[in-house]
Amino acid sequence: MHKSDNLSSHLSSEYDSQIANTIPYYNFFHQEILNLVESMDINPNIWLDTGCGTGNLVEKALQKFPDTAFILADPSADMLNKAKEKLIDCNGIKFLEPTPSQDISLLKNVDVITAIQSHHYLSEDERYKAVKSCYDNLNENGVYVAFENIRPLTEKGTEVGKEYWEKFQISKGKSVKDAENHIKRFGVEYFPITVEDHLLLLRKIGFRVVEIFWYSYMQAGFYCIK
């Protein structure tokens, strides 16, 4: 089913034009992250965006945090190339070689790590390693923020959620077939876990503060403090 140059359902060249018609409220994810970081009484010196995609979050974050040094990581070389094109005129940016979160070598003095729609592609073991890597790379009191597709708490909730999400995509112009094919990826090409399981994982890894701050359709946003 998957024929992209990255783990998402879209080619990197089409990602920006397609993602908002696929993920409800996707553009609000970025704004809510920026609002959250602004509310936490931190002035981040270094911010790692892992699973950065085409660089949408960092492009917006630079406007609010012009003195922050941003590090961008993604497992897809094609996504990184699109991000480099988008941010070519921006200062204070470093790109890692194509790397998934779980393989990022220990960085120093990272104040904020964001991971948007990136870790739900991983197996249970890989997900643990990815989030643990983010934890290890953070400063003490550093902030981790993640948005992911989630699995509803019940079988019926999953059924309703899939139908709800499919209708959203059709309302945004996708064909019925394309919307159906996207929903069929659930549990096959990406592996969402419940909100409860997210909270348990984040606490197990060692974050002293674990919170959920966004929930819509079949996506949720979490923030943690080391």
C-alpha positions in Angstrom: 0.0 0.0 0.0 2.8 2.4 0.9 4.5 3.9 -2.2 6.0 7.1 -0.7 9.6 8.3 -0.2 9.0 8.6 3.5 6.8 6.9 6.1 3.8 9.2 5.7 1.1 8.6 3.1 2.3 11.5 0.9 5.4 12.0 -1.3 7.6 14.7 0.2 7.0 16.9 -2.8 3.2 16.8 -2.1 3.3 16.7 1.7 2.6 20.4 2.3 -0.3 20.6 0.0 -1.9 17.3 1.2 -1.3 17.0 5.0 -3.9 19.6 6.1 -6.5 17.7 4.1 -5.6 14.5 5.8 -4.9 15.4 9.4 -7.7 17.4 11.0 -6.4 20.7 12.6 -2.9 19.9 11.5 -1.8 23.5 11.2 -3.1 24.2 14.7 -0.6 21.6 16.1 2.3 23.9 15.3 0.6 27.0 16.8 -0.4 25.1 20.0 3.2 23.9 20.4 4.5 27.5 20.0 1.9 28.8 22.5 2.8 26.0 24.9 6.5 26.7 24.9 5.9 30.4 25.2 3.8 29.7 28.3 6.5 27.6 30.1 8.9 30.3 31.1 11.8 29.0 29.1 13.8 30.7 26.4 15.2 27.7 24.5 18.8 27.9 23.4 18.6 24.6 21.4 15.4 23.0 19.9 15.5 19.6 18.2 12.6 18.8 15.9 12.7 15.1 15.1 10.6 13.7 12.3 10.8 17.3 11.0 9.2 16.5 7.7 9.5 19.5 5.3 10.3 21.9 8.2 6.9 23.5 8.7 7.1 23.7 12.5 10.6 25.2 12.5 9.7 27.8 9.8 7.0 29.1 12.2 9.0 28.7 15.4 11.8 30.9 13.9 9.4 33.8 14.0 8.7 33.5 17.7 12.2 32.2 18.8 14.7 34.0 16.5 17.6 33.5 18.9 17.0 29.7 19.2 19.3 27.3 17.4 17.2 24.6 15.7 18.3 21.1 14.9 16.2 19.2 12.3 16.2 15.4 12.0 14.1 13.0 9.9 14.6 9.5 8.6 13.7 10.6 5.1 16.4 12.2 2.9 13.7 13.6 0.6 11.9 15.2 3.5 15.1 16.8 4.7 15.9 18.1 1.2 12.5 19.8 1.1 13.1 21.3 4.6 16.5 22.6 3.4 14.9 24.3 0.4 12.3 25.9 2.6 14.7 27.1 5.2 17.6 28.0 2.9 17.7 31.6 4.0 17.4 31.0 7.7 20.2 31.2 10.2 20.8 29.1 13.2 19.7 25.8 11.7 21.5 22.5 11.6 20.4 19.4 9.8 21.3 15.9 10.9 21.9 13.1 8.4 18.8 11.1 7.7 18.1 9.6 11.2 15.1 8.2 13.1 14.6 9.4 16.6 15.8 6.2 18.2 19.2 6.6 16.5 20.0 10.2 17.3 23.3 10.4 19.1 23.5 12.1 22.4 23.3 15.9 21.9 24.1 18.5 24.5 22.0 21.2 26.1 18.7 20.5 24.2 15.9 22.5 25.9 13.0 21.5 23.7 12.3 18.4 21.6 9.3 18.1 19.3 8.1 15.1 17.5 5.0 15.7 15.3 3.2 12.7 13.7 6.4 10.7 13.6 6.6 8.0 16.3 3.4 6.1 15.5 5.1 4.4 12.6 7.3 2.5 15.1 7.0 -0.9 16.8 6.5 -1.0 20.5 10.2 -1.5 21.1 11.3 1.1 18.6 8.8 3.6 20.1 10.3 3.1 23.5 13.8 3.6 22.2 12.7 6.7 20.2 11.1 8.4 23.2 13.9 7.3 25.5 16.4 8.9 23.1 14.4 12.2 23.3 14.5 12.0 27.1 18.2 11.3 27.1 18.9 14.2 24.8 17.1 16.8 26.9 18.5 19.0 29.6 17.2 18.6 33.1 13.8 20.5 33.0 13.8 20.2 29.2 10.4 19.9 27.4 9.3 17.1 25.1 6.2 17.7 22.9 4.7 15.0 20.7 1.6 14.7 18.5 0.6 11.3 17.3 -2.3 9.4 15.7 -3.9 7.5 18.6 -6.0 4.3 19.0 -9.4 4.9 20.7 -10.0 3.1 23.9 -12.5 0.6 22.6 -13.2 -1.4 19.4 -16.4 0.5 18.8 -14.5 3.8 19.3 -11.9 2.7 16.8 -14.7 1.9 14.3 -16.4 5.3 14.8 -13.1 7.1 14.7 -12.1 5.6 11.4 -15.5 6.6 9.9 -15.3 10.1 11.4 -11.7 10.6 10.0 -12.6 9.2 6.6 -15.5 11.6 6.2 -13.3 14.5 7.2 -10.9 13.6 4.3 -13.7 13.3 1.8 -15.0 16.7 3.0 -11.6 18.2 2.1 -11.7 16.9 -1.4 -10.3 13.4 -1.3 -12.0 10.7 -3.3 -13.8 8.0 -1.4 -11.2 5.5 -2.6 -8.3 7.6 -1.5 -9.8 8.3 1.9 -10.6 4.6 2.4 -7.0 3.6 1.4 -5.7 6.1 4.0 -7.8 4.7 6.8 -6.7 1.2 5.8 -3.2 2.1 6.9 -4.3 2.1 10.5 -2.5 -0.8 12.3 -0.9 -1.9 9.1 1.5 0.9 8.1 1.4 2.9 11.4 0.7 1.5 14.8 -1.2 3.9 17.1 -1.5 3.3 20.8 -4.2 4.6 23.2 -3.8 7.8 25.2 -3.6 5.7 28.3 -0.7 3.7 26.9 1.1 7.0 25.9 0.9 8.3 29.4 2.2 5.0 30.9 5.1 5.0 28.4 6.1 8.6 29.1 6.0 8.0 32.9 7.9 4.8 32.6 10.7 6.5 30.7 11.1 8.9 33.6 9.5 12.3 32.7 8.5 14.0 36.0 5.6 15.9 34.4 3.4 14.1 31.8 0.3 15.9 30.4 -2.1 15.7 27.5 -3.0 19.0 26.0 -4.7 18.3 22.7 -7.2 15.6 21.6 -9.2 15.6 18.4 -10.5 13.0 15.9 -7.7 10.3 16.2 -4.8 12.6 17.1 -3.5 13.7 20.5 -0.8 16.0 21.8 1.3 15.4 24.9 4.0 17.5 26.7 6.5 16.3 29.3 9.1 17.8 31.5 12.3 16.0 32.3 
